[in-house]
């Protein structure tokens, strides 16, 4: 559940400010925990049937065709973008070369068959995320509050401040993303009518979200407290020293995003291969898996090399892709499937989440797009 987006949270705080920043972090934590609970509950909401994929739940809520049109494009963008961010997260060597090295690892790992086969990689990724988050906030405390620190908004114009505020909302949305693979993970848990999978799954979600809070809030608040609005869009860049510790943290990030890439790519592989076999009548084989997965990895590598705008992409896709799948699509599905009584607490809660999520989806891509345009002014392709 803890993603590399945690490293951008101090930067998001610098664009939001103390009051709005803390409020957005807390509200996002509460809303995304609530929508996760909804997805866990809806996994087996139809007796005798398990919705093992996000788009299957969408089809139950919106119909066979409309469900695919609503969910699949969002899901593909989420997984695709998460892989691109994984490609560009560490820049100690020339970025293009790093992305190519990173992708070469996935030309091998992407041929693991399913979620169970990547459980070891996923566990290592989880341990690494907790480790580099701890290093980030503890090293910031060690450095102390920087001289001449400022907590005000950096841009001198009102327009710049507003656009940066919108962009920061997308950064937070990206950090809280993770719903896209919840149903696939729950599908690996045995389930019976007496002991449905939602029991152990919800316990796991609660533990995971406690870990999320222990990682996100210290990194965001301590990082901003120590560096103010001078903090970089990756807190590890601001820390810089001690060199050995920051190098270790970056190594942990690399291990983490290798695991994250696989977790987020596995549903894409499943959708592509299902489409080829069931719709286009390809024969299931190792060669089919080999070709499709290598093409996917190569495509993410190429796009990652072409568009390495870390903070701008976080904000743009955080709102455009992650806000729907994380903040409000589960609420829309809940209203459609569960049908809570009108004007009840559940009905009100879901509509509040939908309104906030839609607003986030509209405004944060605007800020992210502006950030990309500003960064692209001096960018040369394949530099």
PLY file of the C-alpha trace (Angstrom):
ply
format ascii 1.0
element vertex 383
property float x
property float y
property float z
element edge 382
property int vertex1
property int vertex2
end_header
0.00 0.00 0.00
2.94 2.35 0.61
4.12 3.75 -2.71
7.13 5.75 -3.83
4.77 8.76 -3.99
5.40 9.16 -0.24
8.71 10.82 -1.13
6.87 13.68 -2.86
4.56 14.43 0.08
6.82 17.07 1.72
6.86 18.87 -1.65
3.06 18.60 -1.82
2.90 20.09 1.69
5.04 23.03 0.54
2.47 23.78 -2.18
-0.56 23.25 0.08
0.64 24.90 3.30
0.31 23.63 6.88
-3.47 23.85 7.36
-4.71 22.67 3.96
-1.87 20.14 3.68
-2.61 18.33 6.94
-6.35 18.45 6.17
-5.89 16.92 2.70
-3.61 14.16 4.05
-6.11 13.18 6.76
-9.21 13.36 4.54
-7.47 11.32 1.83
-6.46 8.67 4.38
-10.04 8.40 5.67
-11.72 8.38 2.23
-9.36 5.84 0.69
-9.66 3.54 3.72
-13.45 3.77 3.40
-13.42 2.99 -0.34
-11.05 0.08 0.30
-13.56 -1.30 2.80
-16.25 -1.00 0.15
-14.21 -2.97 -2.38
-13.44 -5.70 0.16
-17.16 -5.97 0.97
-18.24 -6.02 -2.69
-15.75 -8.76 -3.65
-18.34 -11.44 -2.77
-21.50 -9.36 -2.57
-23.28 -11.68 -5.05
-23.72 -15.12 -3.40
-21.56 -17.77 -5.00
-19.58 -15.31 -7.13
-16.25 -13.54 -6.57
-15.32 -10.36 -8.44
-11.59 -10.94 -8.80
-10.87 -7.89 -10.96
-11.80 -4.23 -10.83
-13.48 -4.31 -14.25
-15.63 -7.31 -13.26
-17.01 -5.30 -10.35
-17.56 -2.40 -12.75
-19.56 -4.67 -15.07
-21.74 -5.77 -12.15
-22.40 -2.13 -11.22
-22.79 -0.53 -14.67
-23.55 -3.41 -17.04
-21.39 -5.66 -19.23
-20.31 -3.08 -21.83
-20.57 0.20 -19.92
-18.65 -1.28 -16.99
-15.72 -2.07 -19.28
-15.80 1.37 -20.89
-15.78 3.11 -17.49
-13.28 0.97 -15.56
-10.77 -0.51 -18.01
-9.40 2.77 -19.47
-8.91 4.17 -15.96
-7.31 0.94 -14.76
-4.90 0.77 -17.70
-3.83 4.40 -17.20
-3.25 3.78 -13.48
-1.11 0.70 -14.04
0.71 2.17 -17.01
1.57 5.38 -15.17
2.63 3.60 -12.00
5.13 1.68 -14.10
6.44 4.90 -15.69
6.99 6.50 -12.28
8.81 3.38 -11.17
11.09 3.79 -14.19
12.11 7.35 -13.34
12.28 7.44 -9.57
16.07 7.27 -9.11
18.47 9.45 -11.07
21.98 8.82 -9.77
23.15 7.87 -13.27
21.99 9.26 -16.59
18.23 8.89 -16.45
17.84 7.20 -19.83
20.38 4.53 -18.88
18.75 3.96 -15.51
15.35 3.42 -17.11
16.85 0.92 -19.54
18.56 -0.98 -16.70
15.36 -0.94 -14.67
13.33 -2.24 -17.62
15.83 -5.03 -18.28
14.98 -6.47 -14.85
11.32 -6.60 -15.83
11.98 -8.31 -19.12
12.76 -11.26 -16.81
10.39 -10.79 -13.84
7.34 -10.08 -16.02
7.19 -13.73 -17.04
6.23 -14.88 -13.55
2.74 -16.34 -14.05
0.51 -14.82 -11.32
0.20 -12.94 -8.00
1.17 -15.96 -5.92
4.47 -16.24 -7.78
5.43 -12.64 -6.93
4.53 -12.84 -3.23
8.21 -12.83 -2.22
8.92 -9.80 -4.40
5.86 -8.03 -2.99
6.96 -8.71 0.61
10.45 -7.36 -0.10
8.89 -4.26 -1.67
6.74 -3.68 1.42
9.74 -3.94 3.77
11.75 -1.59 1.55
8.99 1.05 1.49
8.83 1.11 5.29
12.63 1.31 5.42
13.16 4.24 3.04
10.24 6.14 4.56
11.83 5.77 8.00
15.20 6.88 6.65
13.58 9.93 5.00
11.95 11.36 8.14
14.65 10.30 10.61
17.45 11.78 8.46
15.42 14.98 8.14
15.17 15.21 11.95
18.91 14.62 12.22
19.59 17.52 9.84
17.28 19.81 11.80
15.40 22.89 10.69
17.31 24.57 7.87
18.60 28.16 8.14
16.36 30.90 6.72
13.49 28.45 6.34
10.22 29.71 4.87
6.80 28.09 4.98
4.94 30.47 2.69
3.88 29.72 -0.87
6.81 29.87 -3.27
5.22 31.43 -6.41
4.93 35.21 -6.38
1.75 35.27 -8.46
-1.71 34.19 -7.36
-2.11 32.05 -10.49
1.13 30.20 -9.78
0.06 29.52 -6.20
-3.34 28.19 -7.29
-1.91 25.94 -10.02
0.70 24.56 -7.62
-2.06 23.91 -5.06
-4.00 21.91 -7.64
-0.82 20.04 -8.60
-0.16 19.11 -4.96
-3.64 17.57 -4.68
-2.68 15.21 -7.49
0.57 14.31 -5.70
-1.42 13.28 -2.64
-3.90 11.30 -4.75
-1.03 9.40 -6.35
0.48 8.58 -2.97
-2.79 7.01 -1.77
-3.35 4.92 -4.90
-3.49 1.15 -4.50
-7.12 0.14 -4.95
-6.47 -1.09 -8.46
-5.04 -4.42 -7.30
-7.10 -4.99 -4.15
-9.58 -7.41 -5.69
-6.82 -9.44 -7.35
-5.08 -9.76 -3.98
-8.31 -10.74 -2.22
-8.89 -13.37 -4.89
-5.83 -15.25 -3.61
-7.45 -15.69 -0.15
-9.50 -18.90 0.35
-13.19 -18.23 0.92
-16.15 -20.28 2.15
-19.71 -19.25 3.13
-18.73 -19.77 6.77
-15.42 -17.90 6.50
-15.58 -15.40 3.62
-12.38 -13.82 2.39
-13.45 -10.33 3.46
-12.62 -11.11 7.13
-8.87 -11.72 6.79
-8.65 -9.24 3.90
-10.08 -6.40 6.00
-7.69 -7.21 8.84
-4.83 -7.00 6.34
-6.14 -3.68 5.00
-6.32 -2.18 8.51
-2.73 -3.23 9.26
-1.61 -1.90 5.88
-3.29 1.47 6.48
-1.73 1.79 9.92
1.63 1.30 8.19
0.60 3.88 5.56
-0.11 6.42 8.32
3.22 5.63 10.04
5.03 6.25 6.77
3.12 9.10 5.15
2.47 11.50 8.00
6.03 11.59 9.45
7.62 11.94 5.99
5.19 14.67 4.88
5.12 16.72 8.10
8.74 16.34 9.23
10.10 16.84 5.70
8.15 20.08 5.31
8.96 21.20 8.86
12.71 20.84 8.29
12.95 22.24 4.75
9.91 24.44 4.26
9.13 25.48 0.70
12.74 24.75 -0.37
12.13 20.99 -0.24
12.66 19.05 -3.50
9.92 17.02 -5.18
11.79 13.96 -3.86
12.76 14.39 -0.19
15.84 12.18 -0.66
17.31 14.79 -3.02
16.98 17.47 -0.33
18.61 15.24 2.29
21.67 14.52 0.14
23.89 13.50 3.10
25.01 11.31 4.84
25.80 9.84 1.46
25.84 6.20 2.54
22.42 6.47 4.21
20.74 8.27 1.32
22.35 5.80 -1.11
20.84 2.98 0.95
17.44 4.67 0.89
17.62 5.01 -2.89
18.55 1.34 -3.14
15.48 0.51 -1.04
13.39 2.64 -3.41
14.70 0.69 -6.40
13.85 -2.66 -4.78
10.42 -1.33 -3.82
9.48 -0.03 -7.27
10.69 -3.26 -8.88
8.13 -5.09 -6.76
5.48 -2.41 -7.32
5.91 -2.61 -11.08
5.10 -6.30 -11.00
2.11 -5.90 -8.68
0.58 -3.18 -10.87
1.51 -4.80 -14.18
0.08 -8.24 -13.37
-3.59 -7.16 -13.88
-2.61 -5.56 -17.20
-0.96 -8.80 -18.35
-4.08 -10.69 -17.31
-6.41 -8.35 -19.23
-4.27 -8.37 -22.38
-3.87 -12.15 -22.42
-7.57 -12.72 -21.66
-8.51 -10.44 -24.56
-6.14 -12.18 -26.96
-7.29 -15.68 -25.98
-11.06 -15.18 -25.52
-11.82 -12.46 -28.06
-9.14 -12.87 -30.72
-8.86 -16.68 -30.32
-5.09 -16.86 -29.77
-3.82 -20.14 -28.34
-2.59 -19.81 -24.72
1.14 -20.49 -24.74
4.47 -19.39 -23.31
5.26 -17.62 -26.57
2.08 -15.52 -26.36
2.95 -14.47 -22.80
6.58 -13.85 -23.79
5.70 -11.54 -26.68
2.87 -9.56 -25.04
4.67 -8.94 -21.75
7.95 -7.94 -23.42
6.08 -5.49 -25.65
4.41 -3.95 -22.58
7.71 -3.56 -20.71
9.38 -2.08 -23.80
6.51 0.39 -24.23
6.67 1.60 -20.62
10.45 1.94 -20.95
10.15 4.05 -24.11
7.48 6.37 -22.71
9.39 6.70 -19.41
12.49 7.81 -21.33
10.52 10.32 -23.40
8.58 11.99 -20.56
10.57 12.01 -17.29
8.65 14.84 -15.60
8.29 13.32 -12.14
6.32 15.92 -10.17
4.15 17.06 -13.07
3.22 13.52 -14.07
2.42 12.62 -10.46
-0.06 15.47 -10.25
-1.59 15.01 -13.71
-2.21 11.29 -13.49
-2.82 11.39 -9.74
-5.99 13.33 -10.47
-6.86 12.06 -13.94
-6.44 8.33 -13.30
-5.94 7.60 -9.60
-8.71 9.83 -8.20
-11.50 7.90 -9.99
-10.28 4.39 -9.11
-9.35 5.34 -5.53
-11.65 8.14 -4.36
-15.05 7.81 -6.00
-15.58 4.87 -8.41
-15.98 2.42 -5.47
-18.64 4.78 -4.05
-20.50 4.89 -7.36
-20.39 1.09 -7.54
-21.61 0.86 -3.93
-24.61 3.08 -4.71
-25.39 0.98 -7.79
-24.95 -2.49 -6.24
-25.81 -2.09 -2.56
-28.39 0.69 -3.08
-28.35 2.28 0.39
-31.50 4.09 1.45
-31.75 7.64 0.10
-30.73 10.32 2.63
-29.18 7.68 4.92
-25.69 8.11 6.41
-24.23 5.68 3.86
-25.91 7.54 0.99
-24.61 10.92 2.21
-21.11 9.57 2.84
-20.83 8.13 -0.65
-22.05 11.28 -2.34
-19.61 13.42 -0.35
-16.74 11.14 -1.47
-17.98 11.29 -5.07
-18.15 15.09 -5.08
-14.68 15.46 -3.53
-13.23 12.82 -5.87
-14.69 14.39 -9.01
-13.42 17.82 -7.93
-9.96 16.31 -7.41
-10.10 14.65 -10.82
-10.91 17.99 -12.47
-8.49 20.40 -10.77
-5.30 18.38 -10.15
-4.60 17.49 -13.82
-4.80 21.22 -14.59
-1.99 21.93 -12.11
-0.01 18.90 -13.25
-0.27 19.87 -16.92
0.98 23.37 -16.17
3.92 21.88 -14.25
4.79 19.62 -17.20
4.66 22.57 -19.61
6.98 24.61 -17.36
9.43 21.72 -16.98
9.33 20.89 -20.71
10.57 24.34 -21.77
14.20 23.37 -21.26
13.85 19.61 -21.92
15.52 17.74 -24.76
14.26 14.29 -25.71
16.63 11.42 -24.82
18.99 13.86 -23.11
0 1
1 2
2 3
3 4
4 5
5 6
6 7
7 8
8 9
9 10
10 11
11 12
12 13
13 14
14 15
15 16
16 17
17 18
18 19
19 20
20 21
21 22
22 23
23 24
24 25
25 26
26 27
27 28
28 29
29 30
30 31
31 32
32 33
33 34
34 35
35 36
36 37
37 38
38 39
39 40
40 41
41 42
42 43
43 44
44 45
45 46
46 47
47 48
48 49
49 50
50 51
51 52
52 53
53 54
54 55
55 56
56 57
57 58
58 59
59 60
60 61
61 62
62 63
63 64
64 65
65 66
66 67
67 68
68 69
69 70
70 71
71 72
72 73
73 74
74 75
75 76
76 77
77 78
78 79
79 80
80 81
81 82
82 83
83 84
84 85
85 86
86 87
87 88
88 89
89 90
90 91
91 92
92 93
93 94
94 95
95 96
96 97
97 98
98 99
99 100
100 101
101 102
102 103
103 104
104 105
105 106
106 107
107 108
108 109
109 110
110 111
111 112
112 113
113 114
114 115
115 116
116 117
117 118
118 119
119 120
120 121
121 122
122 123
123 124
124 125
125 126
126 127
127 128
128 129
129 130
130 131
131 132
132 133
133 134
134 135
135 136
136 137
137 138
138 139
139 140
140 141
141 142
142 143
143 144
144 145
145 146
146 147
147 148
148 149
149 150
150 151
151 152
152 153
153 154
154 155
155 156
156 157
157 158
158 159
159 160
160 161
161 162
162 163
163 164
164 165
165 166
166 167
167 168
168 169
169 170
170 171
171 172
172 173
173 174
174 175
175 176
176 177
177 178
178 179
179 180
180 181
181 182
182 183
183 184
184 185
185 186
186 187
187 188
188 189
189 190
190 191
191 192
192 193
193 194
194 195
195 196
196 197
197 198
198 199
199 200
200 201
201 202
202 203
203 204
204 205
205 206
206 207
207 208
208 209
209 210
210 211
211 212
212 213
213 214
214 215
215 216
216 217
217 218
218 219
219 220
220 221
221 222
222 223
223 224
224 225
225 226
226 227
227 228
228 229
229 230
230 231
231 232
232 233
233 234
234 235
235 236
236 237
237 238
238 239
239 240
240 241
241 242
242 243
243 244
244 245
245 246
246 247
247 248
248 249
249 250
250 251
251 252
252 253
253 254
254 255
255 256
256 257
257 258
258 259
259 260
260 261
261 262
262 263
263 264
264 265
265 266
266 267
267 268
268 269
269 270
270 271
271 272
272 273
273 274
274 275
275 276
276 277
277 278
278 279
279 280
280 281
281 282
282 283
283 284
284 285
285 286
286 287
287 288
288 289
289 290
290 291
291 292
292 293
293 294
294 295
295 296
296 297
297 298
298 299
299 300
300 301
301 302
302 303
303 304
304 305
305 306
306 307
307 308
308 309
309 310
310 311
311 312
312 313
313 314
314 315
315 316
316 317
317 318
318 319
319 320
320 321
321 322
322 323
323 324
324 325
325 326
326 327
327 328
328 329
329 330
330 331
331 332
332 333
333 334
334 335
335 336
336 337
337 338
338 339
339 340
340 341
341 342
342 343
343 344
344 345
345 346
346 347
347 348
348 349
349 350
350 351
351 352
352 353
353 354
354 355
355 356
356 357
357 358
358 359
359 360
360 361
361 362
362 363
363 364
364 365
365 366
366 367
367 368
368 369
369 370
370 371
371 372
372 373
373 374
374 375
375 376
376 377
377 378
378 379
379 380
380 381
381 382
